Amino acid sequence: MIGVNLLPPKFVRRRLVRKRIRQWAFVFGLVAILFSAWNASCWVQWWKVYHVLQELNVAAAPIRQLQTKHLELAKKANLLEMKLNQLRIAAADDRTVSTLGVIAKGVLATNRSVQVQEMQVSLSNAPSKRNYLVSIRGIAVQGDSITAFMQSLNHSGMFPTVDLRSTQERIIADQPIQEFQLECLSDE
């Protein structure tokens, strides 16, 4: 069947244009509705993810605090390690405590009949060695005590050279006392 359009062409064009506009409006409306639905579902998903992230953030707060404490403790440990290394380096050359221990053993070897009154430590004059010189001034009840003290210092291994520089007898509280001065050269 063939359809004959008796309307003037001007009206036919208007009808066709209106029909196309309605079709495009329907497509545009359908796209707008689909886009709105997709946008709403994305927003709902975003809202759910946001709340999950907030819950995880709250749950992770103690872990973050532990991490910051761990970093602070690690910094303090590094600082203490550096100080300890500095002390180890300094203590490698420092033999003060062992020197005092040797001198105390020497005093005990004389049954405490020797009393150290003054002690001075200085570096030796030998440029190639790092020996040090210990000068000891003290008093003893008898001369044998000074000899026993010197032998104890010499046998310690720390002072291979122990020299008696001077002795002098004095009377204190009606008893004779020997004042002495020793010089001990340490072994490197």
C-alpha positions in Angstrom: 0.0 0.0 0.0 1.1 3.4 -0.9 0.3 6.2 1.4 -0.5 9.5 0.0 0.1 12.5 2.0 -2.4 15.3 1.1 -1.0 17.8 3.6 1.1 20.5 2.3 4.9 19.8 2.6 5.3 22.6 5.2 3.1 20.7 7.7 4.7 17.4 6.9 8.1 18.8 7.7 6.9 20.3 11.0 5.4 17.0 12.0 8.6 15.1 11.1 10.7 17.7 13.1 8.4 17.4 16.1 8.5 13.6 15.9 12.3 13.7 15.8 12.4 16.2 18.7 10.2 13.9 20.7 12.4 10.9 19.9 15.6 12.8 20.9 13.8 14.1 24.0 12.9 10.6 24.9 16.5 9.4 24.4 17.9 12.3 26.3 15.4 11.7 29.2 16.3 8.0 29.2 20.0 8.8 29.3 19.4 11.4 32.1 17.5 8.9 34.1 20.2 6.2 33.6 22.9 8.7 34.5 21.1 9.8 37.6 20.6 6.2 38.7 24.3 5.4 38.0 25.3 8.6 39.9 23.1 7.7 42.8 24.5 4.2 43.0 28.1 5.6 42.8 27.3 8.0 45.6 25.8 5.2 47.8 29.0 3.1 47.1 31.2 6.0 47.9 29.2 6.6 51.2 29.7 2.9 52.2 33.4 3.0 51.3 33.8 6.3 53.2 32.3 4.8 56.4 34.4 1.6 56.0 37.5 3.8 55.7 36.5 5.8 58.7 36.1 2.6 60.8 39.5 1.4 59.5 41.0 4.7 60.4 39.7 4.5 63.9 40.9 0.9 64.2 44.3 1.8 62.9 44.8 4.7 65.4 46.5 2.4 68.0 48.8 1.0 65.4 49.8 4.5 64.3 50.5 5.5 67.9 52.7 2.4 68.3 54.5 3.2 65.1 55.3 6.8 66.3 56.4 5.4 69.7 58.5 2.8 67.9 60.1 5.6 65.9 60.8 7.7 69.0 62.3 4.7 70.7 64.4 3.9 67.7 65.7 7.5 67.6 66.5 7.2 71.4 68.2 3.8 70.9 70.3 5.2 68.0 71.3 8.2 70.2 72.2 5.9 73.1 74.1 3.6 70.8 76.2 6.5 69.6 76.9 7.6 73.1 77.8 4.1 74.1 80.2 3.8 71.1 81.8 7.1 72.2 82.2 5.7 75.7 83.6 2.5 74.4 86.1 4.4 72.3 87.0 6.7 75.2 87.2 3.8 77.6 89.6 1.8 75.4 92.4 4.2 76.2 91.3 5.0 79.8 92.8 2.6 82.3 92.0 4.7 85.4 89.8 2.2 87.1 92.3 -0.7 86.5 95.1 1.6 87.8 93.2 2.4 91.0 92.5 -1.3 91.4 96.2 -2.3 91.1 97.1 0.4 93.6 94.4 -0.7 96.0 95.6 -4.3 95.7 99.1 -3.1 96.5 97.9 -1.4 99.6 96.0 -4.6 100.7 99.2 -6.6 100.1 100.9 -4.6 102.9 98.1 -5.4 105.3 97.0 -1.7 105.0 100.2 -0.4 106.6 100.6 1.9 103.6 98.4 4.9 103.0 98.3 6.7 99.7 97.9 10.4 100.2 98.3 11.8 96.7 98.4 10.4 93.2 99.1 12.1 89.9 98.9 10.7 86.5 100.7 12.2 83.5 101.7 11.0 80.0 105.3 9.8 79.7 107.8 11.8 77.7 108.5 9.0 75.2 107.0 10.2 71.9 106.6 6.7 70.3 104.7 5.2 73.3 101.5 5.9 74.9 102.6 5.1 78.4 101.7 7.1 81.4 103.5 7.9 84.6 101.8 7.6 88.0 103.4 9.5 90.9 102.3 8.3 94.3 103.0 10.1 97.6 102.1 8.3 100.8 103.0 7.2 104.3 103.9 3.8 105.7 104.3 2.4 109.2 107.6 0.8 108.3 110.1 0.5 105.4 109.2 -3.1 104.7 105.7 -2.0 103.9 107.0 0.3 101.2 109.0 -2.6 99.7 105.9 -4.9 99.7 103.8 -2.1 98.1 106.4 -1.6 95.3 106.7 -5.4 94.7 102.9 -5.7 94.5 102.7 -2.8 91.9 105.6 -4.4 89.9 104.0 -7.9 89.9 100.7 -6.5 88.7 101.9 -6.4 85.1 100.6 -2.8 84.7 103.8 -1.2 86.1 106.9 -3.0 85.0 109.0 0.0 86.3 108.4 1.1 89.9 111.0 3.6 91.3 111.3 4.9 94.8 112.1 8.6 94.5 112.3 9.6 98.1 111.7 8.4 101.7 111.8 10.5 104.8 111.1 9.5 108.4 108.8 11.6 110.5 107.4 11.2 114.0 103.7 11.5 114.2 101.9 10.9 117.5 105.1 9.6 119.0 105.5 6.9 116.3 108.0 6.8 113.5 106.3 7.1 110.0 108.0 6.7 106.6 106.9 9.3 104.0 107.6 8.1 100.5 107.3 9.0 96.9 107.1 6.5 94.0 107.0 6.8 90.3 105.4 4.0 88.3 105.7 3.8 84.5 102.8 1.9 82.9 103.2 -0.7 80.3 101.5 0.2 76.9 
